[in-house]
Amino acid sequence: MRVVLDTNVLLPSVRRQSRLRWLFDALLDGAFTLVASTPILLEYEEVIGERTTPEVARNVLHALLALPNVERVEPRFHWRLVTADPDDDKFVDAYLAAGADALVTHDAHFDILKDLDFPPVTVLSADEFKEALQQAR
């Protein structure tokens, strides 16, 4: 399963005591493929650095870049579908460029995508993704 993780899902999954830690562990174990573009990776580093420490952010980014199940994609087309927060478009663009299976987020700005017929985007919460991942195994 190839997925794009919004920062609001990845960030809490890095913390050892988080209820979402299963997600980061599943990524480290190769249970799914993370699809990420350069703008997504830069946002991961920035936000994790702000919420923890720059060292933690660098370590997470280095770990992601070293994993064989992290797929880099550089979208050549920008869809501009998340009108409420255009900064979130980078996640949709990566999803569509890679032909990913899911975009995992807790951000309500992505709800607009559920009503679009084209392009189809599967938006899941972390809990929904956990269920899908368990069913895929």
C-alpha positions in Angstrom: 0.0 0.0 0.0 1.4 3.4 -1.1 0.3 6.4 1.1 1.0 10.0 1.6 1.0 11.0 5.3 0.0 14.5 6.3 2.3 16.1 8.8 -0.5 16.1 11.4 -0.4 12.3 11.3 3.3 11.7 11.0 4.3 14.2 13.8 2.4 12.4 16.6 3.4 9.0 15.3 7.1 9.8 16.0 6.5 10.2 19.7 7.1 6.9 21.6 4.1 7.5 23.9 1.6 8.5 21.2 -1.4 6.4 20.4 -0.3 6.8 16.7 3.2 5.3 17.3 2.0 2.1 15.6 2.1 4.1 12.3 5.7 5.1 12.5 6.6 1.6 13.6 4.7 0.1 10.7 6.6 2.5 8.4 10.0 1.4 9.9 8.9 -2.2 9.5 8.1 -1.8 5.8 4.4 -2.4 6.2 3.6 0.3 3.7 5.3 2.6 1.3 5.4 6.3 2.2 5.2 8.6 -0.9 6.8 12.0 -0.3 7.9 15.0 -2.4 10.6 17.5 -1.5 8.1 20.1 -0.2 6.5 17.4 2.0 9.8 16.3 3.4 10.8 19.9 4.1 7.5 20.4 6.0 8.1 17.3 8.0 11.5 18.6 9.0 10.2 22.1 9.8 7.2 21.1 11.9 8.9 18.2 13.7 11.8 20.6 14.5 9.3 23.2 15.9 7.4 20.8 18.0 10.4 18.8 19.3 14.0 19.7 18.5 15.9 20.3 15.3 18.0 17.2 16.1 14.9 15.0 16.3 13.7 16.5 13.1 17.0 15.7 11.3 17.0 12.2 12.7 13.5 11.5 11.5 14.3 12.9 8.1 17.5 10.9 7.8 15.6 7.8 8.8 12.9 8.4 6.2 15.4 9.0 3.5 17.3 5.8 4.3 14.2 3.6 4.2 13.7 1.5 1.1 9.9 1.9 1.4 10.0 5.7 1.1 9.3 6.7 -2.5 10.2 10.1 -3.7 8.0 11.8 -6.2 8.2 15.3 -7.7 4.8 16.3 -9.1 4.9 18.2 -12.4 1.3 19.4 -12.2 -0.3 21.3 -9.3 -4.0 20.6 -9.0 -4.9 23.4 -6.4 -7.8 21.4 -4.9 -7.6 22.3 -1.2 -9.0 25.8 -1.4 -9.3 26.3 2.3 -5.5 25.8 2.8 -3.5 25.9 -0.4 -0.4 24.8 1.5 -2.0 21.4 1.8 -2.1 21.0 -2.0 1.5 19.5 -1.9 0.0 16.3 -0.3 -2.7 16.0 -2.9 -0.2 16.7 -5.7 2.2 13.9 -4.5 -0.7 11.5 -4.1 -1.9 12.1 -7.6 1.6 12.1 -9.2 2.4 8.8 -7.5 -1.0 7.1 -8.0 -1.0 6.5 -4.3 -3.6 4.4 -2.5 -4.5 6.8 0.3 -3.8 10.2 1.8 -3.8 9.9 5.6 -4.7 13.0 7.5 -6.7 14.5 10.4 -7.1 17.8 8.6 -10.7 18.8 7.8 -9.5 20.9 4.9 -9.1 17.7 2.9 -12.8 16.8 3.3 -13.5 18.7 0.1 -11.7 15.9 -1.8 -14.3 13.4 -0.7 -16.9 15.2 -2.8 -14.8 15.3 -6.0 -15.5 12.8 -8.8 -12.3 13.8 -10.5 -9.6 13.4 -9.7 -10.4 10.6 -7.2 -8.5 10.9 -3.9 -8.9 8.4 -1.1 -8.7 10.3 2.2 -8.4 8.3 5.4 -8.0 9.1 9.0 -5.1 7.3 10.8 -7.7 4.8 12.3 -9.2 4.1 8.9 -5.7 3.6 7.5 -4.8 1.2 10.3 -7.9 -0.9 9.4 -7.0 -0.8 5.7 -3.4 -1.8 6.5 -4.6 -4.8 8.7 -7.0 -5.9 5.9 -4.2 -5.7 3.3 -1.9 -8.0 5.3 
